[in-house]
Amino acid sequence: MDKEINKFHALQLFTDTFAAETVHLTNKQIGIYIRLLCFAWTKNTKPFKTEAAYRICQCIDDNCKIEVDNVLEEFFKRFDGKDSWYHKRLLAEYDYLTAKYKRKSAAGTKGAQMRYNKGTSGEDTVLANSKTIAPIPIPKPKPNNNIYDPQFEKIWNLLEVRRGSKFKAHEIFNKVDGNIGLTIEEIAKIYNKQILGVEDKFVPHFSTWLHQRRWENEETRDEGISIRAKMEKLGYDFRYREDSFDYFKKDGKEYKIDRYDKDHIIQKV
């Protein structure tokens, strides 16, 4: 005996056909029709009594029962001429799905049996049975996804502040490395010294620092401090440092001085 198929919880609704067949119905009649369709589907399309239809449509007066009777007469069929109803199209859809899932189940059973027979045939014992000892998998080595060479990784880790793109900094480092003439430690020391006391948001990106060859201006750090002291003696208030400029304010006006300019010309902002 075939195993009974469980309920299909989803009902496919062909909207074009449904709309065309119910265009003459009132909203109330459409609601009754949908309730009866859903009720029949949950019963696996088995015939149901008229009283059950009244109950599922929550009829409390004769007018509602008349509406239900009209929908039943138009869209449902009597079973063996008795007071039982079924929907022809729902029944066909249910039979189609039942046959479809039975075929899939049979194919799955057949495939499992073939795999079992293959495993116990003698030569191929990979899928023999539950007692077969599975081979221990050999782990594959993970590829090295580190795109940065050791020299750059070393200098990057020595930086006290790492601003900007690491990828871009690595690209520029490879271009200028042969022309720097300093060790990794010396480069990092100069960079860390030049950004000492500078607010994080004004610290230059390491890629910019390399591109502008600022390691050649190591002495400008102390010189910049003396410039600031001189400006403060002249009544200028130090505001902040950005790139190569120190910014000051005096009498409501803002000024800047390029620390790398030997003449230290005061410029209006």
TABELRA-V231052 format. One line per field, one symbol per residue. phi: phi as a letter, one per 20 degrees, with the letter a starting at -180 (. if undefined). psi: psi as a letter, one per 30 degrees, with the letter a starting at -180 (. if undefined). A space follows every 50 residues. Layout:
# TABELRA-V231052
phi = ???
psi = ???
This chain:
# TABELRA-V231052
phi = .ffffffefddfdefffffffdfeefffffffffgfffffffelmfgcff fffgffelfcbfffffffgffffedddfelmeeccbdfffffffffffff fffffffffffffffffffdfpfedfdgafefeffffefefffeefedfg ffgffffeffcddnffffffffgffdgfdfmcfgffffffffffefnefg fdfffffffffelfffdgfffffffffffffffeneefdadbledddccb lmddcbcffeefelfedfe
psi = kkkkklkjfkkkjjeeeeeefgfflleeeeeeeeeeeeeeefghgkklle eeeeefghkfleeeeeeeeeeeeeflkkjggahkklkeeeeeeeeeeeee feeeeeeeeeeeeeeeeefgfdejgehdaffkjkkkkjkkkkkjgjfkle eeeeeeffkfkjkakeeeeeeeefefefgeglleeeeeeeeeefgkfkke ffkkkeeeeeeghfffheffeeeeeeeeeeeefggkkkdlkkbgkkklkk hflkllkjffjffhkkkk.
